[in-house]
């Protein structure tokens, strides 16, 4: 179905008679676009030429006017899978009396502007060849063509030519070179082109670095996995640690060795039929799973599945992906229902990419190593997505999508935005393009910080961007902030965390404000030096006001309160009930001894290491702990996730529940007190109301509260657009409920789809705020 965008492009390109010059912008270089145009022009019996330019691709077409119009229509309708066309325009041009159609040499400067395409899944053509006994690449684990395979992770510099990729070590044989040189061949100018004669190879090693004799290393790896082995497997953007997902002892051993107590492991299965044995796959999920990007997708577990219970404990969902490299397909073709495929690292460290590094960092985890000799220049974790609130949404945007730019509605100066501390990404801008990096991770150790710096250097080089402005988070303790402050010869722009969240969503939708912004997360440094996270803002691209926020409560122990939510439970209970909180008969007091509860209370009273927070994420933690769900967590957001999963799956958003209330101060900056919510939850617990009912009421109460507050803001400001951003909006119930409630009241609601709502998207907002502030 054609979109309005497609029709508007076609309208701009159509019309006129005689020869046409056609200019195409977007991701149209390095993706097989010129041979596509060459073959399309020949099918329409047109003469002329196609060439790369500094701004995209230009075509000179001569022939029958009706055929030229049909040719232009087919360009956007039948473009190569890696291409992303943002504009097509055409105009009449003098005839040059061409007698054929050719691919011309690129114009000066074109190579410097080439957009590097992402690493994507093996295409159907290559997959068919992979399993064709008559094909010369039969069972070759590095088969690829112009339409698929590695890109971003193997490029070291521009122009995107083989000598600037990790394929420079492999000289093409005569057969591969002939394909590479033939514009009729789908491997024309495919830089990673290779075959068993001239390309990379796989080898199998044990944990002592001894090569294991095997005529078929992949088949032998499958046998070792069947026996319960843990195998480090080198993929596209780094190593995975793999085990048979149906082998409970192997999965448990992987958890123990990787020091990953409860965070779910990702699964990979050969096909949708295999996935449907253990998970529910709807039409929306199927589209995400089978897309060329092959993200990990959240799927509801199927009753009676055979997957180990420790793959995704205390969770209704699995994270599942289909194979995306030929090596994955060859491995999974050995009859596995699913393999655990988790990032090869210790918790909080970047994934391993180098072979020697893999031995050094993973030999105490992996029993075996399936390696290859094609270097990975830049690590890239698997992307993670979920379909909720009527759209596919990113939890993590990385492999398969990076470095495809976010196209903005205005031109930007060259900017580097350094992101936040958790789920860090960086963003570089050029003209109307914002390039977000792959997922870097939490900047809490030197390995992650080195990866952060290497990513910046690499992106600056391959995108040919020299930043004039550097944007950074206001938090003085973030390593990303410290990096920014050490840079010279650039204008430095601090950006408030929650403003950046809202603007990242505004940039996606091309709106400039002002808007009502609901910015909800766990932690963000406020302009008053306190920890924000439950903010109602009035924002535009340049600045914001903060008319409403959750009332501050102490966060005893600072960061310790994030890992031990029971501390937040004590804080909210003491804030609500005062000294009487000790007399309450609550699950949290049965878990923790009285002396520890007393110590936390003393920290709060004396303000010892107890920074104040307005965070909605911390409220979720506190409520989860009050209910006795989680007193401690092993990964960020675990308590809030447990609270969400406890709520009724099918909420009636129009339900007339006796919901929890809230109080609002009359100050200039009004504070939202949640004492009535805490008091209501405690009363329900004392009356024997079930945890699921309380969680459902809590979610519905927040929906009603914030919908009402937005209504109040609209009456005061006249604003009708509401923007939702921040990590709390990974909560599907809250997101869906607020969208539903706000739209019923006539609001325009904007949510994030192209970048994560969590801190993985914040660098985009930082870049746009910095551009507006310095413009």
Beta strands, then each sheet from edge to edge (+ up, - down):
strand 1: 20-27
strand 2: 47-53
strand 3: 56-62
strand 4: 84-92
strand 5: 101-103
strand 6: 202-206
strand 7: 231-234
strand 8: 239-244
strand 9: 266-269
strand 10: 296-300
strand 11: 317-322
strand 12: 339-343
strand 13: 368-372
strand 14: 384-388
strand 15: 391-396
strand 16: 406-412
strand 17: 415-417
strand 18: 427-436
strand 19: 469-473
strand 20: 491-495
strand 21: 513-525
strand 22: 531-540
strand 23: 544-550
strand 24: 553-556
strand 25: 610-613
strand 26: 663-664
strand 27: 670-673
strand 28: 721-725
strand 29: 748-750
sheet 1: 4+ 1- 3+ 2- 5-
sheet 2: 6+ 13- 7- 8+ 12- 9+ 11+ 10- 14- 15+
sheet 3: 16+ 18- 17+ 19+ 20+
sheet 4: 26+ 27- 23- 22+ 21- 28- 29-
sheet 5: 24+ 25-
end
